[in-house]
Amino acid sequence: MNVNAILESAAQAAPAFARTTPRERATALVALAGALDAAGDEIVALGQEETGLTEARLRGELNRTSQQLRLFAEVIVEGAYLDARIDEADPDYAVGPRPDVRRVNVPLGPVLIFAASNFPLAFSVAGGDTAAALAAGNPVILKAHDGHPRLSEFTGRIVTEALTDAGMPEGTFNVLFGREEGVEALRDPRVRAASFTGSTQVGRMLADIAAARPVPIPFYGELGSVNPVVATPQAVAEDAAGLAQAYVASVAGSCGQLCTKPGFLFVPSAQPLREAVVAAAQDVAPHRQLTAGITAGYQERRDAVLKAEGVEVLVEGDVQVDDEGFGWATPTLTVITLAQLEAAGESVLDESFGPLSVIVEYGDDTAALPEVLERLFPGNLTATIHLGSGEDPQGWSELLEVLARTSGRVLFGGWPTGVSVTAAMQHGGPVPATTQDSTSVGTAAIGRFLRAVAFQNAPQAALPPALRDDNPWGIPQRRSAAGLSSSWGELTGRY
């Protein structure tokens, strides 16, 4: 189908899909998860061929993809995501007579999702954004990534057939190919929201298009992030070798093509880590990069970092480009002082999407860290602190406040690569990590594709099922009965 046909199909499906019950949509999501699992061997083989990712990585990603579909099925059957609120009419309400007001979350309409390159399953055709948007009751138009077109087409067929077999309306899901076609769809008034995972440059361009429409729409872009990690002097003194080995593993995993890769490691001195970092990096085999475009971008960033004043090359690494333009890379690890990092500016600070990371020596001046980190790294998906055994975190309270203010997830120990799909996960962060500070991972991601509507003095027959007194869906309803809120005095008097 052409772009217009796909958009019209989604627009026609939207009202009927929005009327499906949570249980009906949950059944469809579970059926889709089963269909993906059943086609696992073919999916993984295509993924390996097109992306160069390992079988183990892709099988893990496929499991995550199908399991998050099942997770969202549980979420919508439970029903708290609807946030149903019922305030019964109360003539004696504290601020004057209150009408009967009932509020609930409803679907937005067709959602345009731009698939990612680096997660060809979990952030692609049947990935988390698709799962969240479908769970909320929105038709999905999936703009496939050109890095894995055959995998996208194959997975798209599985999604469409599974939803159709489960009784979902025709047009509930479609795959769109082509960059110009994606932009055309983003500008179309039939699209009511969009999401994106990718580079800062492209994400900002698309966000500007979404904002410049005659009727702007929400655009949820997950962009670049450098994910600073801070190790305290005590943490380094206790286990410098272990810290170094885990750091290299996190940087090198999936050839550094992860949005949560630690781009900067802050330590008092790199000296205790040097030997272990070099040894760990030497054990990393070359890994193919996802696309020729990513290779070109990585080479440009790597050259800029290596040429920046003050940068010491600890592990030079390498990028060998094959006949098709794909790079085969090994880790590049550098060292710089905190003062030199500030002086180098964007040449070092910008994200390097690949196996490159910078060790920053902050010396004895730990008091300067909070201000510098907040100024140089204003928005990231993650920030990590490694404390020593038994070390009091209150000794680093100012830094912890900055990390929480400038990132979506603060880790105590461990490494940011690896994002659990769970109810409490936050995979987002302040600008420039995202265009809107929300989450694209975990059950809270469904909130991006919902809007609230209140019904005042509506007869029962006119109310959505989630707001009716008989509660046919059996969901949680936050109810304020008449007379229970006639005065706030008792409540406020407790404080």
Secondary structure, DSSP 4 states (H G I P E B T S, - for coil): --HHHHHHHHHHHHHHHHHS-HHHHHHHHHHHHHHHHHTHHHHHHHHHHHH---HHHHHHHHHHHHHHHHHHHHHHHH-GGG-EEEE--BTT-TTS-B--EEEEEEE-S-EEEE--SS-TTTTSTTSHHHHHHHHHT--EEEE--TTSHHHHHHHHHHHHHHHHHTTPPTTSEEEE--HHHHHHHHHSTT--EEEEES-HHHHHHHHHHHHHSSS---EEEE------EEE-HHHHHHHHHHHHHHHHHHHHGGGG--TT---EEEES-SGGGHHHHHHHHHTPPPEE-S-HHHHHHHHHHHHHHHHSTT-EEEE--EEEE-TTS-EEEE-EEEEEEHHHHHHHTHHHHS---SSEEEEEE-TT-GGGHHHHHHHH---EEEEEEEPPTT--GGGGHHHHHHHHHHEEEEEESS-SS----STT-----STTSBSSS--SSSGGGGGGGEEEEEEES--GGGS-GGGSTT-TT---EEEE-TTTTS-SHHHHTT-
